[in-house]
Amino acid sequence: MGSHRDDATSDVVLSAHKFNRHTFWCGQSGSGKTYALGVVLEQLLLNTRLPLLILDPNADFTRLPETRDTTDPDLAAAIAATDIQVLHSTRRDLPQLRARFTDLPLTAKAAVLQLDPIADADEYNVLLHADATLSGGGADDAPDQDTYISALRASDEPGHQRLAKRIENLQVLDWDLWARGEVAATDIIDERPQATVLDLGGFAHPAEPKVAALSVLEHLWAHREERRPVLIVIDEAHNICPPVATSAVEQALIDRVVQIAAEGRKFGLWLLLSTQRPTKIHPNVLSQCDNLCLMRMNAPRDLAELADTFGFVGEHMLAESPEFRQGEALFAGGFITTPTFTRMGARITEEGGADVGVPLLA
């Protein structure tokens, strides 16, 4: 992964088999967090058969299949031979990130439609009993949705009419996210590529990236008994599992991530959560993490939170974090023998996102 911070000749190696525990990756803006995460993901691609599912809100990993000109030819060939699928929302000329409304479980559909089972009992009950009809078309879901809306409009039942009006007023089925007969992200994930990158950042409606994430997490949870391992990498994880939800969809996401954090390990569903601050992550998720990567962090409250959560790391080591230079990190937990200060190695693949430079005078 890199070298010891104070000894560039001594390599630091993480135990790949210990990524079967949840990992927390954090560092403030400018610490090199996303670059460093890319280094680790590249090594997992090269040295394991563990499939990666990367939820990517800033298109930082959309160029993961592309190697740098400076990359060793053998490593470049190994990356080129790796099955990496990138599903886009920020570029329209490349394979698109899509989901099926009809494949969502009832609770997720209700969250998308902002339905409460008590306050909206009639409409919720209609959705409950119409679920089989909605999902009857399989992959080609658009005609079923259209037919369903028409049937709701034509019904004499007030609950049916209210549900139809709700769907139309919310314009939910007009979202670009829906597959409408195209390949959905869950279809790709089921094919078990070495990595699936979901570019979440290009949707028009603010709920679409969260629903895209919810669709794949619900799918993985529904198939958990198959026990097919996958590392779920959630960049900017505070957008997916914050301490407090601001919408029904966000609450559904939090509930699912909390459940995966608590119970997913025995099914092979392992989390790698990356964010700027631990206090922005739901505590029931953070408390389940056994591996830590800490990059530069100045806030005393955040360092105190890490000390409480990762009691196996000495506070004197955490206290060095504000002095880290870009690319320096503290690794601790099951994936390394002893807590270690590290300088991250070079990337093999291209970064998808980059900071915008300040225009300067010539």
GUMARDREN-385060 format. One record per residue: x, y, z of N, C-alpha, C in turn; chain. Coordinates in steps of 0.2 Angstrom, whole numbers, plus 5000, padded with zeros to 4 digits. Layout:
# residues N
((X,Y,Z),(X,Y,Z),(X,Y,Z),A)
...
END
This chain:
# residues 362
((5004,4994,5000),(5000,5000,5000),(5004,5006,5000),A)
((5010,5006,5003),(5015,5011,5004),(5020,5010,5008),A)
((5024,5015,5011),(5029,5014,5015),(5028,5016,5022),A)
((5032,5015,5027),(5032,5018,5034),(5034,5025,5033),A)
((5030,5029,5037),(5031,5036,5036),(5038,5039,5037),A)
((5041,5036,5042),(5048,5038,5043),(5054,5034,5040),A)
((5052,5029,5036),(5057,5024,5033),(5054,5022,5026),A)
((5056,5026,5021),(5053,5025,5014),(5055,5018,5011),A)
((5060,5015,5014),(5063,5009,5012),(5059,5003,5014),A)
((5055,5004,5019),(5051,4999,5022),(5044,4999,5020),A)
((5041,4993,5017),(5034,4993,5015),(5029,4992,5020),A)
((5023,4995,5019),(5018,4993,5023),(5013,4989,5019),A)
((5011,4984,5022),(5006,4979,5018),(5000,4978,5023),A)
((4994,4978,5020),(4988,4977,5023),(4986,4969,5022),A)
((4983,4966,5026),(4981,4959,5025),(4974,4959,5022),A)
((4974,4957,5015),(4968,4957,5011),(4963,4953,5014),A)
((4964,4947,5017),(4959,4943,5020),(4955,4946,5026),A)
((4958,4952,5029),(4955,4955,5034),(4950,4960,5032),A)
((4949,4961,5026),(4944,4965,5023),(4937,4962,5024),A)
((4937,4956,5027),(4930,4953,5029),(4928,4956,5036),A)
((4930,4962,5038),(4928,4966,5043),(4926,4973,5040),A)
((4922,4976,5044),(4920,4983,5041),(4926,4988,5042),A)
((4927,4992,5038),(4933,4997,5038),(4930,5004,5038),A)
((4933,5008,5042),(4932,5015,5042),(4938,5019,5039),A)
((4937,5024,5034),(4942,5027,5031),(4940,5035,5031),A)
((4944,5039,5035),(4943,5046,5036),(4948,5050,5035),A)
((4947,5056,5034),(4952,5062,5033),(4949,5068,5030),A)
((4951,5074,5033),(4948,5080,5031),(4949,5081,5024),A)
((4946,5086,5021),(4947,5088,5014),(4954,5090,5013),A)
((4957,5088,5008),(4964,5089,5006),(4969,5085,5009),A)
((4967,5080,5013),(4972,5075,5016),(4974,5070,5011),A)
((4971,5069,5006),(4973,5064,5001),(4969,5057,5002),A)
((4963,5058,5005),(4959,5052,5007),(4957,5048,5001),A)
((4954,5052,4996),(4951,5048,4990),(4957,5045,4986),A)
((4962,5048,4985),(4968,5046,4981),(4971,5039,4985),A)
((4971,5040,4992),(4974,5034,4995),(4969,5028,4995),A)
((4962,5030,4995),(4957,5024,4995),(4958,5021,4988),A)
((4960,5025,4983),(4961,5022,4976),(4967,5017,4976),A)
((4972,5019,4980),(4978,5014,4980),(4976,5007,4983),A)
((4972,5007,4988),(4970,5001,4992),(4965,4997,4987),A)
((4960,5001,4984),(4956,4997,4979),(4960,4994,4973),A)
((4965,4997,4971),(4969,4994,4965),(4972,4988,4968),A)
((4975,4988,4974),(4978,4982,4976),(4973,4976,4978),A)
((4967,4978,4980),(4962,4973,4981),(4961,4970,4974),A)
((4960,4974,4969),(4959,4971,4962),(4964,4967,4960),A)
((4971,4969,4961),(4976,4965,4958),(4978,4958,4962),A)
((4976,4958,4969),(4978,4953,4973),(4973,4949,4976),A)
((4967,4950,4975),(4961,4946,4977),(4956,4945,4972),A)
((4951,4940,4973),(4945,4939,4969),(4939,4942,4972),A)
((4940,4946,4977),(4934,4949,4981),(4931,4955,4976),A)
((4925,4954,4974),(4921,4959,4970),(4920,4965,4974),A)
((4921,4971,4971),(4920,4977,4974),(4914,4981,4971),A)
((4910,4983,4975),(4904,4988,4973),(4906,4995,4976),A)
((4907,4999,4972),(4909,5006,4974),(4904,5011,4972),A)
((4901,5014,4978),(4896,5019,4977),(4900,5026,4977),A)
((4900,5029,4971),(4904,5034,4969),(4901,5041,4968),A)
((4900,5045,4973),(4896,5051,4972),(4899,5057,4968),A)
((4906,5057,4967),(4909,5062,4964),(4913,5060,4958),A)
((4911,5054,4955),(4915,5051,4949),(4922,5051,4950),A)
((4924,5050,4956),(4931,5049,4958),(4934,5042,4955),A)
((4930,5037,4954),(4933,5031,4953),(4930,5028,4946),A)
((4927,5033,4942),(4925,5031,4935),(4930,5029,4930),A)
((4936,5031,4932),(4942,5029,4927),(4946,5024,4930),A)
((4943,5020,4934),(4947,5014,4937),(4950,5009,4932),A)
((4946,5008,4927),(4949,5004,4922),(4955,5006,4918),A)
((4956,5013,4919),(4962,5016,4915),(4968,5017,4919),A)
((4974,5014,4916),(4980,5015,4920),(4984,5021,4917),A)
((4988,5023,4922),(4992,5029,4920),(4998,5027,4916),A)
((5001,5032,4912),(5006,5031,4908),(5012,5029,4911),A)
((5013,5030,4918),(5019,5029,4921),(5018,5022,4925),A)
((5013,5018,4924),(5012,5012,4927),(5016,5006,4924),A)
((5018,5002,4928),(5022,4996,4925),(5018,4992,4920),A)
((5021,4990,4915),(5017,4987,4910),(5014,4981,4912),A)
((5017,4977,4916),(5014,4971,4919),(5007,4972,4923),A)
((5008,4978,4927),(5002,4980,4931),(4997,4983,4927),A)
((4999,4986,4922),(4994,4989,4917),(4990,4983,4914),A)
((4994,4978,4912),(4990,4972,4908),(4986,4969,4913),A)
((4988,4968,4919),(4983,4965,4924),(4977,4969,4925),A)
((4977,4976,4926),(4971,4980,4927),(4967,4979,4920),A)
((4970,4979,4914),(4966,4979,4908),(4963,4972,4908),A)
((4965,4967,4911),(4962,4960,4911),(4957,4959,4916),A)
((4956,4964,4920),(4951,4964,4926),(4944,4966,4923),A)
((4939,4963,4925),(4932,4965,4923),(4930,4970,4928),A)
((4930,4977,4926),(4928,4982,4929),(4923,4986,4926),A)
((4917,4986,4928),(4911,4989,4925),(4909,4996,4928),A)
((4909,5001,4924),(4907,5007,4927),(4900,5009,4924),A)
((4896,5011,4928),(4889,5013,4926),(4888,5021,4928),A)
((4887,5025,4923),(4887,5032,4923),(4881,5035,4924),A)
((4881,5041,4927),(4876,5046,4927),(4878,5053,4925),A)
((4885,5054,4925),(4887,5061,4923),(4889,5061,4916),A)
((4890,5055,4913),(4891,5055,4905),(4885,5051,4902),A)
((4883,5054,4897),(4877,5050,4893),(4879,5046,4888),A)
((4886,5046,4886),(4888,5042,4880),(4891,5035,4882),A)
((4890,5034,4889),(4893,5028,4891),(4888,5024,4895),A)
((4889,5017,4897),(4884,5013,4900),(4881,5017,4906),A)
((4874,5017,4907),(4871,5021,4911),(4869,5017,4918),A)
((4869,5021,4923),(4867,5018,4930),(4859,5018,4930),A)
((4856,5012,4930),(4849,5012,4930),(4846,5007,4936),A)
((4840,5008,4938),(4837,5003,4943),(4830,5002,4941),A)
((4827,4997,4944),(4820,4996,4942),(4815,4997,4948),A)
((4811,5001,4947),(4806,5003,4953),(4802,4997,4955),A)
((4801,4992,4950),(4797,4986,4952),(4801,4981,4955),A)
((4807,4982,4955),(4812,4977,4959),(4813,4979,4967),A)
((4811,4985,4968),(4812,4988,4975),(4807,4984,4980),A)
((4809,4983,4986),(4804,4980,4991),(4799,4985,4992),A)
((4794,4983,4995),(4788,4987,4997),(4790,4993,5001),A)
((4794,4992,5006),(4796,4998,5010),(4800,5003,5007),A)
((4804,5001,5002),(4808,5005,4998),(4803,5009,4993),A)
((4799,5006,4990),(4794,5009,4986),(4790,5014,4989),A)
((4788,5012,4995),(4784,5017,5000),(4788,5023,5001),A)
((4795,5022,5003),(4799,5028,5004),(4800,5032,4998),A)
((4800,5029,4992),(4801,5034,4986),(4795,5038,4985),A)
((4789,5035,4987),(4782,5038,4986),(4780,5042,4992),A)
((4785,5042,4997),(4783,5046,5003),(4777,5044,5006),A)
((4776,5037,5007),(4770,5034,5009),(4771,5032,5016),A)
((4767,5034,5021),(4767,5031,5028),(4762,5026,5029),A)
((4764,5020,5032),(4758,5015,5032),(4753,5017,5037),A)
((4753,5022,5041),(4748,5024,5045),(4744,5030,5043),A)
((4748,5035,5042),(4745,5042,5039),(4742,5041,5032),A)
((4745,5037,5028),(4743,5036,5021),(4741,5028,5020),A)
((4736,5026,5025),(4735,5019,5025),(4731,5017,5019),A)
((4727,5020,5016),(4723,5018,5010),(4728,5017,5004),A)
((4732,5022,5003),(4737,5022,4997),(4742,5016,4998),A)
((4745,5016,5005),(4750,5011,5006),(4747,5004,5005),A)
((4740,5003,5007),(4737,4996,5006),(4736,4995,4999),A)
((4735,5000,4995),(4735,4999,4987),(4741,4996,4985),A)
((4747,5000,4987),(4753,4998,4985),(4755,4991,4987),A)
((4753,4989,4993),(4754,4983,4996),(4752,4977,4992),A)
((4745,4978,4990),(4742,4972,4986),(4743,4973,4979),A)
((4746,4978,4976),(4748,4979,4969),(4755,4977,4968),A)
((4759,4975,4973),(4766,4974,4972),(4767,4968,4967),A)
((4763,4963,4967),(4764,4958,4962),(4763,4960,4955),A)
((4758,4964,4954),(4756,4967,4947),(4762,4972,4945),A)
((4765,4976,4949),(4770,4980,4947),(4776,4976,4945),A)
((4778,4971,4948),(4784,4967,4947),(4783,4962,4941),A)
((4777,4961,4939),(4776,4956,4934),(4779,4956,4928),A)
((4782,4962,4926),(4785,4962,4919),(4792,4961,4919),A)
((4795,4959,4925),(4802,4958,4925),(4807,4964,4923),A)
((4811,4962,4918),(4816,4968,4916),(4813,4973,4912),A)
((4808,4972,4908),(4805,4977,4904),(4799,4980,4908),A)
((4801,4985,4913),(4796,4987,4918),(4792,4993,4916),A)
((4794,4997,4910),(4790,5003,4909),(4783,5001,4907),A)
((4781,4996,4903),(4774,4995,4901),(4770,4994,4907),A)
((4773,4990,4912),(4769,4988,4918),(4768,4994,4922),A)
((4772,4999,4922),(4771,5005,4926),(4766,5009,4923),A)
((4766,5010,4916),(4761,5014,4913),(4754,5010,4913),A)
((4754,5004,4913),(4748,5000,4913),(4745,5001,4920),A)
((4749,5001,4925),(4747,5001,4932),(4744,5008,4934),A)
((4748,5014,4931),(4745,5020,4932),(4738,5021,4929),A)
((4738,5018,4923),(4731,5019,4919),(4726,5015,4923),A)
((4727,5009,4926),(4722,5005,4930),(4720,5009,4936),A)
((4725,5013,4939),(4724,5016,4945),(4719,5022,4944),A)
((4720,5026,4938),(4716,5031,4936),(4709,5029,4935),A)
((4708,5023,4932),(4702,5021,4929),(4698,5017,4935),A)
((4701,5016,4941),(4698,5013,4946),(4693,5017,4950),A)
((4687,5014,4952),(4682,5018,4956),(4684,5019,4964),A)
((4690,5015,4966),(4692,5015,4973),(4696,5022,4974),A)
((4694,5025,4979),(4697,5032,4981),(4704,5031,4982),A)
((4706,5025,4986),(4713,5024,4987),(4717,5023,4981),A)
((4715,5020,4976),(4718,5019,4970),(4719,5026,4966),A)
((4714,5030,4966),(4715,5036,4963),(4720,5041,4966),A)
((4720,5041,4973),(4724,5045,4977),(4732,5043,4976),A)
((4733,5036,4975),(4740,5034,4974),(4742,5036,4967),A)
((4737,5035,4962),(4739,5037,4955),(4741,5045,4955),A)
((4737,5049,4959),(4738,5056,4959),(4745,5057,4962),A)
((4746,5054,4968),(4753,5055,4971),(4759,5053,4966),A)
((4758,5048,4963),(4764,5046,4958),(4765,5051,4953),A)
((4759,5053,4950),(4760,5058,4945),(4762,5065,4948),A)
((4760,5067,4953),(4762,5074,4956),(4769,5074,4958),A)
((4772,5068,4961),(4779,5067,4962),(4783,5067,4956),A)
((4780,5064,4951),(4784,5063,4944),(4790,5058,4945),A)
((4789,5054,4950),(4794,5049,4952),(4796,5044,4946),A)
((4791,5042,4942),(4792,5038,4936),(4795,5041,4930),A)
((4796,5048,4931),(4799,5051,4925),(4807,5052,4926),A)
((4809,5049,4932),(4816,5050,4933),(4821,5046,4928),A)
((4826,5049,4927),(4831,5045,4922),(4834,5039,4925),A)
((4833,5038,4932),(4836,5032,4935),(4833,5026,4933),A)
((4826,5026,4931),(4823,5019,4930),(4825,5016,4923),A)
((4825,5009,4923),(4828,5006,4918),(4824,5006,4912),A)
((4817,5005,4912),(4813,5005,4907),(4815,5000,4901),A)
((4816,4994,4904),(4818,4989,4899),(4826,4988,4898),A)
((4830,4993,4900),(4837,4993,4900),(4840,4988,4905),A)
((4846,4987,4905),(4850,4983,4910),(4850,4988,4916),A)
((4849,4984,4922),(4849,4988,4928),(4856,4986,4932),A)
((4858,4990,4937),(4864,4989,4940),(4864,4982,4944),A)
((4858,4980,4946),(4858,4974,4950),(4860,4968,4945),A)
((4858,4969,4938),(4859,4964,4933),(4867,4963,4933),A)
((4870,4969,4932),(4878,4969,4932),(4881,4966,4938),A)
((4879,4968,4944),(4881,4965,4950),(4881,4958,4951),A)
((4875,4955,4948),(4874,4948,4949),(4879,4944,4944),A)
((4882,4947,4939),(4887,4944,4935),(4893,4943,4938),A)
((4894,4947,4944),(4900,4946,4948),(4907,4949,4945),A)
((4906,4955,4942),(4913,4958,4939),(4917,4959,4945),A)
((4924,4960,4944),(4928,4961,4949),(4927,4968,4953),A)
((4924,4973,4949),(4922,4979,4952),(4916,4982,4948),A)
((4912,4985,4952),(4906,4988,4949),(4906,4995,4952),A)
((4907,5000,4948),(4907,5007,4950),(4901,5011,4948),A)
((4897,5013,4953),(4891,5017,4952),(4892,5024,4953),A)
((4892,5028,4947),(4893,5035,4947),(4886,5038,4949),A)
((4886,5041,4955),(4880,5043,4958),(4878,5051,4957),A)
((4883,5054,4954),(4883,5062,4955),(4879,5065,4949),A)
((4877,5062,4944),(4874,5066,4938),(4867,5066,4938),A)
((4863,5064,4943),(4856,5064,4942),(4853,5071,4944),A)
((4847,5072,4940),(4844,5079,4941),(4840,5079,4948),A)
((4837,5074,4950),(4833,5074,4956),(4837,5072,4962),A)
((4837,5076,4968),(4842,5074,4973),(4841,5067,4976),A)
((4835,5065,4975),(4833,5058,4978),(4836,5052,4974),A)
((4837,5054,4968),(4839,5048,4963),(4845,5044,4965),A)
((4851,5048,4967),(4857,5044,4969),(4856,5040,4975),A)
((4852,5042,4980),(4850,5038,4986),(4846,5032,4984),A)
((4841,5033,4980),(4837,5027,4977),(4841,5022,4974),A)
((4846,5025,4970),(4851,5020,4966),(4855,5016,4971),A)
((4857,5019,4976),(4861,5016,4981),(4856,5011,4985),A)
((4850,5013,4987),(4846,5009,4990),(4844,5003,4986),A)
((4843,5004,4980),(4841,4998,4976),(4846,4992,4976),A)
((4853,4994,4975),(4858,4989,4975),(4859,4986,4982),A)
((4859,4990,4988),(4859,4987,4994),(4854,4983,4996),A)
((4848,4985,4994),(4842,4980,4995),(4843,4974,4992),A)
((4845,4974,4986),(4846,4968,4982),(4851,4963,4985),A)
((4857,4966,4987),(4862,4962,4990),(4859,4959,4997),A)
((4855,4963,5000),(4853,4960,5007),(4847,4955,5005),A)
((4843,4956,5000),(4838,4951,4998),(4842,4944,4997),A)
((4848,4944,4994),(4851,4938,4992),(4857,4936,4996),A)
((4857,4939,5002),(4862,4938,5007),(4863,4930,5009),A)
((4858,4926,5008),(4859,4919,5010),(4863,4915,5005),A)
((4864,4918,4999),(4869,4915,4994),(4876,4915,4997),A)
((4877,4920,5001),(4884,4921,5004),(4889,4921,4999),A)
((4888,4926,4995),(4893,4928,4990),(4897,4934,4992),A)
((4903,4934,4994),(4906,4940,4997),(4907,4946,4992),A)
((4906,4952,4995),(4907,4958,4991),(4909,4963,4996),A)
((4914,4967,4994),(4916,4973,4998),(4912,4979,4995),A)
((4908,4982,5000),(4903,4988,4998),(4907,4994,5000),A)
((4910,4998,4995),(4914,5004,4996),(4909,5010,4995),A)
((4908,5014,5001),(4904,5019,5001),(4908,5026,5002),A)
((4909,5029,4996),(4913,5035,4997),(4908,5041,4999),A)
((4911,5046,5002),(4906,5051,5005),(4900,5048,5009),A)
((4902,5043,5013),(4897,5039,5017),(4892,5043,5021),A)
((4894,5049,5022),(4889,5053,5026),(4883,5055,5022),A)
((4883,5054,5015),(4877,5055,5011),(4873,5049,5011),A)
((4875,5043,5013),(4871,5037,5013),(4869,5035,5020),A)
((4873,5036,5025),(4871,5034,5032),(4873,5039,5037),A)
((4870,5045,5037),(4871,5051,5042),(4867,5049,5048),A)
((4869,5052,5054),(4866,5051,5060),(4858,5052,5060),A)
((4856,5057,5057),(4849,5058,5057),(4846,5059,5049),A)
((4841,5055,5048),(4838,5055,5041),(4834,5062,5040),A)
((4834,5064,5034),(4831,5070,5032),(4825,5069,5027),A)
((4824,5062,5025),(4819,5060,5021),(4817,5053,5022),A)
((4812,5050,5019),(4810,5043,5020),(4815,5039,5016),A)
((4817,5041,5010),(4822,5037,5007),(4829,5036,5011),A)
((4831,5042,5014),(4837,5042,5018),(4836,5038,5024),A)
((4830,5038,5027),(4829,5033,5033),(4830,5026,5031),A)
((4827,5024,5025),(4827,5017,5022),(4834,5015,5021),A)
((4838,5020,5018),(4846,5019,5017),(4849,5017,5024),A)
((4848,5022,5029),(4851,5021,5035),(4849,5014,5038),A)
((4843,5013,5038),(4841,5006,5041),(4845,5000,5038),A)
((4845,5001,5031),(4848,4995,5028),(4856,4995,5029),A)
((4859,5000,5029),(4866,5000,5031),(4868,4998,5038),A)
((4864,5001,5042),(4864,4999,5049),(4864,4991,5050),A)
((4859,4988,5046),(4858,4981,5047),(4864,4977,5044),A)
((4866,4980,5038),(4872,4976,5035),(4878,4977,5040),A)
((4879,4983,5043),(4884,4984,5048),(4884,4979,5053),A)
((4878,4978,5056),(4877,4973,5062),(4877,4966,5060),A)
((4874,4964,5054),(4873,4957,5053),(4876,4955,5046),A)
((4879,4959,5042),(4881,4957,5035),(4887,4953,5035),A)
((4892,4954,5040),(4898,4950,5040),(4897,4943,5039),A)
((4893,4940,5042),(4892,4932,5042),(4889,4930,5035),A)
((4887,4935,5031),(4884,4934,5024),(4889,4936,5019),A)
((4895,4938,5021),(4900,4941,5016),(4898,4948,5013),A)
((4894,4952,5017),(4893,4959,5015),(4897,4963,5019),A)
((4903,4966,5017),(4907,4969,5021),(4908,4977,5018),A)
((4908,4981,5023),(4908,4988,5021),(4915,4991,5022),A)
((4916,4996,5017),(4922,5001,5018),(4919,5008,5017),A)
((4919,5011,5022),(4915,5018,5023),(4921,5023,5023),A)
((4920,5028,5018),(4925,5034,5018),(4921,5040,5019),A)
((4924,5045,5023),(4921,5051,5024),(4926,5056,5027),A)
((4924,5062,5028),(4928,5067,5031),(4928,5067,5038),A)
((4922,5065,5041),(4922,5066,5049),(4918,5060,5052),A)
((4920,5057,5057),(4917,5051,5060),(4910,5053,5063),A)
((4909,5060,5065),(4903,5062,5068),(4898,5063,5063),A)
((4899,5062,5057),(4894,5063,5052),(4891,5056,5050),A)
((4894,5051,5053),(4891,5044,5051),(4887,5041,5057),A)
((4882,5038,5055),(4877,5035,5060),(4881,5031,5065),A)
((4880,5032,5072),(4885,5029,5077),(4884,5021,5077),A)
((4878,5018,5075),(4877,5011,5074),(4881,5008,5069),A)
((4883,5012,5064),(4887,5009,5058),(4894,5010,5060),A)
((4896,5016,5063),(4903,5017,5065),(4906,5012,5070),A)
((4901,5010,5075),(4903,5006,5080),(4905,4999,5078),A)
((4903,4997,5072),(4904,4990,5070),(4910,4989,5066),A)
((4914,4995,5065),(4920,4995,5061),(4926,4992,5065),A)
((4930,4988,5062),(4936,4985,5065),(4942,4987,5062),A)
((4942,4990,5056),(4948,4992,5053),(4948,5000,5053),A)
((4953,5003,5053),(4954,5011,5053),(4959,5013,5049),A)
((4958,5018,5044),(4963,5022,5041),(4961,5029,5043),A)
((4966,5032,5046),(4965,5039,5048),(4970,5043,5044),A)
((4968,5049,5041),(4972,5053,5037),(4972,5060,5041),A)
((4974,5065,5039),(4974,5072,5042),(4967,5074,5045),A)
((4967,5075,5051),(4961,5077,5054),(4962,5082,5060),A)
((4959,5088,5060),(4961,5093,5065),(4956,5093,5071),A)
((4949,5091,5070),(4944,5093,5074),(4945,5088,5081),A)
((4945,5091,5087),(4946,5087,5093),(4940,5083,5094),A)
((4934,5085,5092),(4928,5081,5093),(4928,5074,5089),A)
((4931,5075,5083),(4931,5069,5079),(4937,5064,5081),A)
((4942,5067,5083),(4947,5063,5086),(4945,5059,5092),A)
((4941,5063,5097),(4938,5059,5103),(4934,5054,5101),A)
((4930,5055,5095),(4925,5050,5093),(4929,5044,5091),A)
((4934,5045,5087),(4938,5039,5085),(4941,5035,5091),A)
((4944,5039,5096),(4947,5036,5102),(4942,5031,5105),A)
((4935,5034,5106),(4930,5030,5109),(4928,5024,5105),A)
((4928,5024,5098),(4926,5019,5094),(4932,5014,5093),A)
((4938,5016,5092),(4944,5012,5091),(4948,5012,5097),A)
((4946,5009,5102),(4950,5009,5108),(4956,5005,5108),A)
((4957,5001,5103),(4964,4998,5102),(4969,5002,5099),A)
((4968,5008,5098),(4973,5013,5095),(4974,5018,5101),A)
((4980,5019,5102),(4982,5024,5107),(4981,5031,5106),A)
((4978,5035,5111),(4976,5042,5109),(4982,5046,5107),A)
((4988,5044,5109),(4994,5048,5107),(4995,5047,5100),A)
((4993,5041,5097),(4994,5040,5090),(4989,5044,5086),A)
((4983,5044,5088),(4978,5048,5085),(4979,5055,5085),A)
((4982,5058,5091),(4984,5065,5092),(4989,5067,5086),A)
((4992,5063,5083),(4997,5065,5078),(4994,5067,5071),A)
((4987,5065,5071),(4984,5066,5064),(4984,5073,5062),A)
((4983,5078,5066),(4983,5085,5063),(4990,5087,5060),A)
((4995,5084,5061),(5001,5085,5058),(5003,5081,5052),A)
((4999,5077,5050),(5000,5073,5044),(5000,5077,5038),A)
((5005,5075,5034),(5005,5078,5027),(5001,5075,5023),A)
((5000,5078,5017),(4995,5074,5012),(4998,5068,5010),A)
((4993,5063,5011),(4995,5056,5009),(4998,5052,5015),A)
((4999,5055,5020),(5001,5051,5026),(4994,5048,5030),A)
((4995,5043,5033),(4989,5039,5036),(4992,5035,5042),A)
((4987,5034,5047),(4988,5029,5052),(4983,5023,5051),A)
((4986,5017,5050),(4982,5011,5049),(4982,5007,5055),A)
((4976,5005,5057),(4975,5001,5063),(4970,4996,5063),A)
((4970,4990,5066),(4964,4986,5066),(4967,4979,5064),A)
((4962,4975,5062),(4963,4968,5060),(4967,4967,5054),A)
((4967,4972,5049),(4971,4971,5043),(4978,4973,5043),A)
((4981,4975,5049),(4988,4976,5050),(4990,4974,5057),A)
((4996,4971,5057),(4998,4968,5063),(4998,4973,5069),A)
((5000,4979,5068),(5001,4984,5074),(4999,4991,5071),A)
((4996,4995,5075),(4995,5002,5072),(5001,5005,5069),A)
((5001,5008,5063),(5007,5010,5059),(5005,5016,5055),A)
((5010,5021,5056),(5010,5027,5052),(5013,5025,5045),A)
((5009,5028,5040),(5011,5026,5033),(5011,5032,5028),A)
((5015,5031,5023),(5015,5036,5018),(5012,5032,5012),A)
((5006,5034,5009),(5003,5030,5004),(5008,5030,4997),A)
((5007,5024,4994),(5011,5023,4988),(5007,5027,4982),A)
((5010,5026,4976),(5007,5029,4970),(5001,5026,4967),A)
((4997,5029,4964),(4991,5026,4960),(4993,5023,4954),A)
((4990,5017,4952),(4991,5014,4946),(4986,5017,4941),A)
((4980,5018,4943),(4975,5020,4938),(4973,5027,4939),A)
((4970,5030,4934),(4968,5037,4934),(4963,5039,4939),A)
((4963,5045,4942),(4958,5048,4946),(4952,5051,4941),A)
((4946,5049,4943),(4941,5052,4939),(4939,5059,4941),A)
((4940,5061,4947),(4938,5068,4949),(4945,5072,4951),A)
((4945,5078,4951),(4951,5082,4953),(4949,5089,4955),A)
((4953,5092,4959),(4951,5099,4961),(4952,5103,4956),A)
((4948,5109,4956),(4948,5114,4951),(4954,5119,4953),A)
((4958,5120,4949),(4964,5125,4950),(4961,5132,4950),A)
((4965,5136,4954),(4964,5143,4954),(4967,5147,4948),A)
((4963,5150,4944),(4966,5154,4938),(4971,5159,4940),A)
((4977,5159,4937),(4982,5163,4939),(4984,5167,4933),A)
((4987,5173,4935),(4989,5178,4929),(4995,5174,4926),A)
((4996,5175,4919),(5001,5173,4915),(5008,5176,4917),A)
END
